[in-house]
């Protein structure tokens, strides 16, 4: 398991924050859920969708004022090409997000 992921989850749990995790291929979205309403809303949203993209997760977090962190995790069960492609997609998404913010 990714060290950054472990440290982030450990820090959030020590701060007594509720953690929600959505996995999008190799990318983990680790969300700081503040209230029961956030948890319920996340469960309803995830259960009601068929296709999801990183942009959708980001937009949901933004509209619900949920802080989140992303972590890329190399997955041994995926072929090397798939890991490389997913890594490229993740980096491209982060670059696009930073360009839109700045």
N, C-alpha and C positions, 0 to 999 in steps of 0.2 A: 504494500500500500504506500502511496505517496506520502513523504515526510511532511510536505507543506499542508496536505489535507489533514493529517493527524494533528499537527500543531494548531491549525486553525480550529478544528473541532474541539480540541482540548481547551483552548483559550475561551471559546464561546461557552462551553459547558461550565468552566470555572467561574465565568462571569454570570452564571445562572440564566443564560439566554436559551430560549427554545430554538432548536435547529431543525430546518427542513432542507432536504437534499433532493434535487432532481438531477438525474443522470441523462445527459444527451450525448450518446456515443461515448467518447473519451473525456468529455467535459462534465465536471460536477459543478452544479450551482448550489452553493451552500448559503442558505438564507437565514437571517436572524428574524424569527417570528416573534412579535411582541405580544400579541393578544390571542385569545381563543378564536376571535373573529378571523385573524390572519390564517390560522391553521385550518379553520373550516373553509374559508374562501379558497385556499390553496388546494385542499382536497376536492372541492367541488369543481374547480377549474381543471385539475389534472384528470379527474374521472370523466369529464365531459368532452374530452378532445381525442381525436384520432392521430392527427399529425401535429408535430410541434417542432419549432426551430429555436435556435438560440435567441434570435431577435424577439420571438414571442415571449420567451421567459423573461428577457430583459424588460420588455414593455410592461408585462404584468407586474413585475417588481416595482417599476417606476410608478405605475398608476396606483399601486397599493401602498406606496411609501415603505417598501420592505428593502432593507439593506441586504446586499448579497456579495459573495466573493466567488470567483471562478477558479477552478483548478483543473489543469490538463493531466490526465492519468494515462500512462502507457499501458495498454491492455494486452497481455500475452496471448489471450485467446483470439485476438484479431490478427490477420496477416500484417506483415511489415508495411506493405503498400497502403493498407487501410489506416494504420496508425499514422503514417506520414501524411496521407490525405486529410485525415481528421485534424492533425496538428496544424497543417497549412490552413485549413478552414477556420480553426480557432484563432490563429494569429491574424488572419485576414479580418475576421469579425471584430477582434479587439482593436485593430488599426482603424477600421471604419467607425467604430464607436468613439474612439478618441478624436478622430477628425471631425465628427459631428458635434462633439462637446466643445472643441477648441475653436 
